Amino acid sequence: MPRSAFSPSGVQEKLNELYLLSNTQLIQQADSIETDFKSWIVANFDLSVGQSTYLAQMNANTIKDYGYQTSLAVRNRLPITLVYPEPNPPGYAKWSVMNNNLIISANGSGSQTVTGSLNFTMEYRPA
């Protein structure tokens, strides 16, 4: 798959590509997202130098959480949005914030159902 811009429209473009895949291919992508979120992002999005640096410096626990939640959303073909205001105002630091309303349920036979959506927002807070 070609790389997309890491922007709101680029994320939507990538989801459109992913959600056209067969279930087997989609699960392979979701597994890659969960296993190594950083590498999957680098392989699938054109990142600026600043975006690459930010990703490289992200906390390992945050990356693990982002990878797991994103893989759940992708496996279930759920909406994922990116809110990315530009540019970074002087004196402010960039923060990534993930909000989700994922609902994970299982019936008595163990079948899992996941519904909802995932939202990533890049925020700027005073440094």
N, C-alpha and C positions, 0 to 999 in steps of 0.2 A: 504494500500500500504506500502511496506517496505521502510525504510529510505535509502537515498543515501548519499554518501560522498558529502560534500560541496566543489566541485572541478569542473573544466570544464567538465570532463567526467561524474561526478555524476549528474550535472545539465542536461546534455543531456539524461542520463539514466532516470531521473525523467520525463523529457518532453516526452520521448518515452512512458512511462507508462501512463501519463496523456492523451496523444493524441490517445491512444487506447480505452479510456473510451467512453461510449455513450455520446451524447450531453447533456443529463440531468445530468449525473454524472460529466461531465467536467464543466458545469455551476455551480454546487455545489462547486467544487474545486475553481473555479474562484471567486465565492462569498466569500469563506473563505479567499482567498488571499487578496481580497480587504478589507474585514472587519477587519482582524487581521493578517497582513503580518508577524509580528514577530512570533506569535504562529504557523502559517502555516509553516514557515521556520523551527522552532524547531521540529515540528511534522514530517516533511518530510526529514530532512537532519541530518546526524550525524555531529555535530559541535565540533570542538576542544574547549578547555577552552578559548583560545584567541578569537576564532570566536564568541563564546557565549557572552563573555564580550563585544566585539565590537558591536554586535547586540543589546545588552541590553542598551548600551550607545548612540545609534544612535538617532538623533534628531527626534521628533515626526512628524514634517512636512515632513521630508525626507522619513520616513517610510510610511506615508500616500501616498506620491507621488509614491514611489516604488510599493506599493500595488496596486494602481489604474492602473498604466501603465502595471504592470505584469499581472494583471487580464484581461486587454484588450488583451494582447498578447495571453494568455492562452485560453480565450474564442474563439479566432479566429484561434487557432492552428498555431500561428506564431513562427518563430525561436526566441529563446532566447539564448544568449551565455554568458558565464562567462570567463573572462580573469583574472587569479589569479596567479601572479608570487610569488614564494616563495624563500627564506624566507625574512622576514622583515629585511632590512639592519639596523645596529646600527645607531642611530642618525636620523632615518627617522620615520615618522608617516604614518599610513595606512589611505588611503582615498578610499571611494567607489564612483565611477563615473558611472552614468547611461547615456547612449547615446541611442537615438532611432530615427528611421525614420518612426514611425507610422503615417499613413495617415488615418484620420477618415473623412469619407464623408457620407452625407445623401441625399437621393433623395427627390423629392417633396412629396412623401407619407410617409416620415419619416423613411424609411428603412436605417439602418446604415451598412456601409461597412468599415472594418478596414484591412489595409494591411501594410506590412513593417516588421520590426524586432526590437528587443530590445537587448541591449548589456550592461552588467555590467562589469566594469573593476576595479580591486583592484590596486591602485597605491600607491607608496611610495614616499613621498615628505619630504624634509628636515624639521625636527621638529623645 
